[in-house]
Amino acid sequence: MKSKYMQPNKILILDDDETVCQSLRYLFVKQGWEAQWLTNPLNAVAFIENNPIDLILLDLNFRVGTDGKEGLGILKEIKKHFKEIPVILFTAWGSMQLAIDGMKLGAVDFLTKPWNNEHLVATITTQLQLKSKSEQKDIVHSSLDAIIGASEVVQSVKDWIVKVAPTDATVLITGESGTGKELVAQAIHDLSHRKNHPFVKVNLGAIPEGLFESELFGHKKGAFTSAVSDREGRFKLAEKGTLFLDEIGDLALSSQVKLLRVLQEKTFEPLGGSKPVQTDVRVISATHKSLPDMVIHQTFREDLFYRVNLLHIHLPSLHERKEDIPLLVNYFVMQLNNNTKQQVRVEEHALEWLSKQLYPGNIRQLKNCVERTVLLSAKKSLGIKDFKPHLEAKLTGVAKFPKVGEVTLDEMEIQLIKNALEFYSGNITDAARALGITRSSLYRRIEKHKIQYES
Ligand SMILES: Nc1ncnc2c1ncn2[C@@H]1O[C@H](COP(=O)(O)OP(=O)(O)OP(=O)(O)O)[C@@H](O)[C@H]1O
């Protein structure tokens, strides 16, 4: 039994008898648990604050002859500060009343001394399992709950996520830019048995063709001139977890065949490596392009298409689910309110107005618009006038052409890219289209000039 982050479970023993602590620790370590003890339980709260603990074993009788009241006081303190940590009680006399009082104060179980090892281990295992189940429930809720939308189409996407998550099949998520493809990929991962392992995202549109293998499969020192040390690729980083291949439609044909080979054979070879490495990774891909059209035009391999598209989820554009706009706006405002401890609200007619606007950048554009409006207007109640300027961003300073010698070509390029990114709320596809270059070419320039932008 491992905790949420696949670290050993950590058990804290609170008992004033050091020999008891030592023998319990020996028993726990054999189970693969980490055990620490404190012989002075008054230090427990401070200790737990600095050392995350999964379960506490608390002796109710600290000094021989006490009636256990001191132990109950400590239990109360622990529960006050760390409600979610299960506490199992130990009592020397097996006094039922003391155990009952402890259970009333929030202990999850109790045992008597001398204890039976098997029974003790079984009791702790059960509590650790229950704790990890409730943590899983939180994750399940938070990742599905993060997908906002009451429209029928969003509800059926959520149902589908729940169905596909437990399988290991590849999933292709399609939809326009900013419709939530990454959010859905993350939810599938969080609801799958791989949730305790990494979720690794790779933007295939941003990786130059020549670096594909090194990025995805890694390389050995000396594999090529600039390979000064070994480097792990994304497949290795995602081992036992999920690899999210964003913009798979942007993958060059020569790289497509390399990706296909890994997906078929479940092995890859790092550049400069001599033997194949086994991989256990679930692949989820996303694209705003039509892969079937690309297959027809022979820009996407048909065999790879079937390999990555065992299950398919299509996300509608915001235009097709306008009824979700008020919900989304209120959700984004609520998130900001939580972060900034404010009480901003959106007026009814503004919600109606926002629902009628066009959002080529979909939810990302709506979110950016709401965030800018809330942060820049500094008002408590937001109306149409407050939102308008943030939806109608202008390409400023582009129309006037500078005189020779006023700016360099690089400075001009940086300014144009910044303007386009701002205008399209960080949407790379639209900004690249407006600038007349490909997405990968835009990524290269952003990297070259170290341009910061909000996506
Ligand atoms: N249904 C939703 N509820 C709440 N927030 C959402 C929803 N869909 C998307 N978002 C938010 O909108 C932004 C864009 O979403 P995301 O990055 O998942 O889109 P995408 O389709 O992967 O975009 P791209 O194709 O450009 O990579 C993110 O901040 C995300 O949290």
The ligand as an SDF file (V2000), in Angstrom:
LIG
                    3D

 31 33  0  0  0  0  0  0  0  0999 V2000
  -14.5630   23.2300  -19.4920 N   0  0  0  0  0  0  0  0  0  0  0  0
  -13.6550   24.0410  -18.9310 C   0  0  0  0  0  0  0  0  0  0  0  0
  -13.8710   24.5040  -17.7030 N   0  0  0  0  0  0  0  0  0  0  0  0
  -12.9840   25.3410  -17.1160 C   0  0  0  0  0  0  0  0  0  0  0  0
  -11.8580   25.7720  -17.6920 N   0  0  0  0  0  0  0  0  0  0  0  0
  -11.5970   25.3370  -18.9280 C   0  0  0  0  0  0  0  0  0  0  0  0
  -12.4720   24.4410  -19.6050 C   0  0  0  0  0  0  0  0  0  0  0  0
  -11.9390   24.1640  -20.8080 N   0  0  0  0  0  0  0  0  0  0  0  0
  -10.7900   24.8580  -20.8850 C   0  0  0  0  0  0  0  0  0  0  0  0
  -10.5750   25.5640  -19.7660 N   0  0  0  0  0  0  0  0  0  0  0  0
   -9.4230   26.4530  -19.5010 C   0  0  0  0  0  0  0  0  0  0  0  0
   -9.1100   27.1090  -20.7300 O   0  0  0  0  0  0  0  0  0  0  0  0
   -7.7040   27.1510  -20.9500 C   0  0  0  0  0  0  0  0  0  0  0  0
   -7.3480   26.3950  -22.2240 C   0  0  0  0  0  0  0  0  0  0  0  0
   -7.6060   25.0150  -22.0510 O   0  0  0  0  0  0  0  0  0  0  0  0
   -6.6190   23.8810  -22.6380 P   0  0  0  0  0  0  0  0  0  0  0  0
   -5.1990   24.3270  -22.5620 O   0  0  0  0  0  0  0  0  0  0  0  0
   -6.9850   22.5960  -21.9880 O   0  0  0  0  0  0  0  0  0  0  0  0
   -7.0960   23.9040  -24.1690 O   0  0  0  0  0  0  0  0  0  0  0  0
   -6.4890   23.1320  -25.4170 P   0  0  0  0  0  0  0  0  0  0  0  0
   -7.6690   22.7010  -26.2120 O   0  0  0  0  0  0  0  0  0  0  0  0
   -5.5440   22.0790  -24.9490 O   0  0  0  0  0  0  0  0  0  0  0  0
   -5.7110   24.3010  -26.1800 O   0  0  0  0  0  0  0  0  0  0  0  0
   -4.5690   24.1880  -27.3180 P   0  0  0  0  0  0  0  0  0  0  0  0
   -5.1290   23.3630  -28.4470 O   0  0  0  0  0  0  0  0  0  0  0  0
   -4.3450   25.6040  -27.7280 O   0  0  0  0  0  0  0  0  0  0  0  0
   -3.3750   23.5540  -26.6610 O   0  0  0  0  0  0  0  0  0  0  0  0
   -7.0640   26.5340  -19.7220 C   0  0  0  0  0  0  0  0  0  0  0  0
   -6.7400   27.5800  -18.8200 O   0  0  0  0  0  0  0  0  0  0  0  0
   -8.1770   25.6520  -19.1480 C   0  0  0  0  0  0  0  0  0  0  0  0
   -8.0290   25.5000  -17.7580 O   0  0  0  0  0  0  0  0  0  0  0  0
  1  2  1  0
  2  3  1  0
  2  7  2  0
  3  4  2  0
  4  5  1  0
  5  6  2  0
  6  7  1  0
  6 10  1  0
  7  8  1  0
  8  9  2  0
  9 10  1  0
 10 11  1  0
 11 12  1  0
 11 30  1  0
 12 13  1  0
 13 14  1  0
 13 28  1  0
 14 15  1  0
 15 16  1  0
 16 17  2  0
 16 18  1  0
 16 19  1  0
 19 20  1  0
 20 21  2  0
 20 22  1  0
 20 23  1  0
 23 24  1  0
 24 25  2  0
 24 26  1  0
 24 27  1  0
 28 29  1  0
 28 30  1  0
 30 31  1  0
M  END
$$$$
